[in-house]
Amino acid sequence: MKVRSTLPWHEAQSRFNARCFDAICGRLDSLNVDHWPSLNALNCQANILNLANHRGQPIRFVAPNSDESVATHYEQRIAENGEIATRENWHDFFNAMQWLSFPKCKAAISEMHARLLETSVDGAKKIRSIPRDVLTLFDEGGVIVASDDETLLDHIRNFEWKKLFVERRADVERNVNFYLAGHSVLEKMLDPFIGVTAKGLLIKVDRKFSSLSHAEQVHEVDSRAAEWLMNAESLASTHNLHPLPILGIPGWHAANASASFYDDAHYFRAGRLRKPGIESANS
């Protein structure tokens, strides 16, 4: 079920201070507006950052095409012309924040969608193929998880939530970084509710990663995740992305300071173990 927020712009400002928005906080600050940002404001930031699609064309945020009879598929329009149809709502706003914060990931997503749509198989179908499902799951609900400790990432793979968030909580706070990247899940976190789950793309980093600045870390995981998204093996199964109940992340929900918070088996589900695959962007 899609959740659409109707929160007024001015009421969202204090909520942007929540840790779940850390990955996009730099871009939020750069807008420096007390009202809905205009297309011109978004394009100004895109120009400053020299945003481009995978084919090197400048990114432009534009009004949606009102003539549906001649409308190009959304992702193809980005891949071919660099034009991102953008409405004044939270869903499209966070999509713009994705582009400003994770430009390589977004360029990879639109390019791979376009390539798949150009094939006779995907272009002729009214339903998405598995590779396009993987792209969409990350685009809408992605969270990039980076750690130099493989055993912590294994707890996510194995749905071992109490081991991760209770028994090894200090290790998580010290050795795991979470970067919320999906525009739909970012929108949900404006007014979070028990049940919000993201799709984790797990990245093994080296110990030098923790010494990088926040901006350098985001740049690094953006590059690594983009490589993963353009790998055909990564897109072969939706199981290569890992369900992550993000309200369990330390600091992302006040109630998770209590170990009993993780007793909710409906939210912190045991899941099923997956066969090994190309599920991680390992170093």
Residue pairs with C-beta under 8 A, 6 or more apart in sequence:
2 184
3 184
3 187
3 188
4 89
4 90
4 91
4 187
5 90
5 187
5 188
5 190
5 191
7 15
7 90
7 190
7 191
9 34
9 35
9 36
10 34
10 35
12 90
12 190
13 34
15 21
15 190
16 25
16 28
18 189
18 252
19 251
19 252
20 180
20 186
20 189
20 192
20 246
20 249
20 252
21 28
21 180
21 186
21 189
22 179
22 180
22 214
23 101
23 102
23 144
23 179
23 180
23 181
23 218
24 94
24 97
24 98
24 100
24 101
24 180
24 186
26 101
26 214
26 215
26 218
27 45
27 97
27 100
27 101
28 97
30 45
30 48
30 100
31 37
31 41
31 42
31 45
33 41
36 88
36 93
37 93
37 96
39 61
39 62
39 63
39 86
42 61
42 86
42 96
42 100
43 60
43 61
45 100
46 58
46 59
46 60
46 61
46 99
46 100
47 58
49 100
49 103
50 58
51 58
51 59
51 99
51 100
51 103
52 58
52 59
52 82
52 103
52 107
53 59
53 78
53 79
53 82
53 107
53 110
53 111
54 79
54 107
54 108
54 110
54 111
55 79
55 80
55 111
57 81
57 82
58 82
59 78
59 82
59 84
59 99
59 103
60 82
60 83
60 84
61 84
61 86
61 96
62 83
62 84
62 85
62 86
63 85
63 86
64 85
64 86
64 87
65 71
65 72
65 85
72 80
72 81
73 114
73 117
74 85
75 109
75 110
75 113
75 114
75 117
76 113
76 114
76 117
76 118
77 83
77 84
77 85
78 84
78 110
78 114
79 110
79 111
79 113
79 114
80 114
84 95
84 96
84 99
85 92
86 92
86 95
86 96
90 187
90 190
91 183
91 184
91 187
92 183
94 183
94 184
94 186
94 187
95 183
97 183
97 186
98 105
98 106
98 139
98 181
98 182
98 183
98 186
99 106
101 181
101 218
101 222
102 181
102 218
102 222
102 225
103 222
104 222
104 223
104 225
104 226
105 138
105 142
105 181
105 222
105 225
105 226
105 229
106 139
107 226
108 226
108 227
108 229
108 230
109 135
109 138
109 139
109 229
111 230
112 131
112 132
112 135
112 229
112 230
112 235
113 132
113 135
116 122
116 129
116 131
116 132
117 123
121 129
122 128
122 129
122 132
128 136
130 235
130 236
130 237
130 238
131 232
131 235
131 236
133 238
134 234
134 235
134 236
134 237
134 238
134 240
134 241
135 229
135 235
137 199
137 238
137 241
138 181
138 182
138 199
138 201
138 225
138 229
138 241
139 182
139 183
140 182
140 183
140 184
140 185
141 182
141 184
141 185
141 197
141 198
141 199
142 180
142 181
142 182
142 185
142 198
142 199
142 200
142 201
142 225
142 241
143 178
143 179
143 180
143 181
143 182
143 185
143 198
143 199
143 200
143 201
143 244
143 246
144 178
144 179
144 181
144 200
144 201
144 203
144 221
144 225
145 153
145 156
145 176
145 177
145 178
145 179
145 200
145 201
145 202
145 203
145 244
146 176
146 177
146 179
146 203
146 204
146 205
146 209
146 217
146 220
146 221
147 153
147 175
147 176
147 177
147 202
147 203
147 204
147 205
148 175
148 204
148 205
148 206
148 207
148 209
148 210
149 171
149 175
149 176
150 204
152 164
152 168
152 171
152 172
152 175
152 176
153 202
153 204
153 280
154 160
155 161
155 163
155 164
155 168
156 164
156 200
156 202
156 242
156 244
157 202
157 242
157 273
157 274
157 279
158 273
159 243
159 269
159 270
159 271
159 273
161 245
161 248
161 262
161 268
162 259
162 262
162 268
164 172
164 248
165 172
165 248
165 249
165 250
165 256
165 262
166 259
166 262
169 250
172 249
172 250
173 250
173 251
175 210
177 209
177 217
177 221
178 246
178 249
178 252
179 217
179 218
179 221
180 186
180 189
180 198
180 246
181 225
182 198
182 199
185 196
185 198
185 246
188 196
189 196
189 246
192 247
192 253
194 247
194 264
194 267
195 267
196 245
196 246
196 247
197 243
197 244
197 245
197 246
198 243
198 244
198 246
199 241
199 242
199 243
199 244
200 241
200 242
200 243
200 244
201 225
201 228
201 241
201 242
201 281
202 242
202 279
202 280
202 281
203 221
203 224
203 225
203 228
203 280
203 281
203 282
203 283
204 280
204 281
204 282
204 283
205 220
205 283
206 283
209 217
209 220
212 220
224 281
225 281
227 281
228 234
228 278
228 281
229 235
231 278
233 277
233 278
234 240
234 278
236 277
236 278
237 277
239 274
239 275
239 277
239 279
240 277
240 278
240 279
241 279
242 279
243 269
243 271
245 267
245 268
245 269
246 252
247 253
247 255
247 256
247 267
248 256
248 261
248 262
248 267
248 268
249 256
250 256
253 261
255 261
256 262
262 268
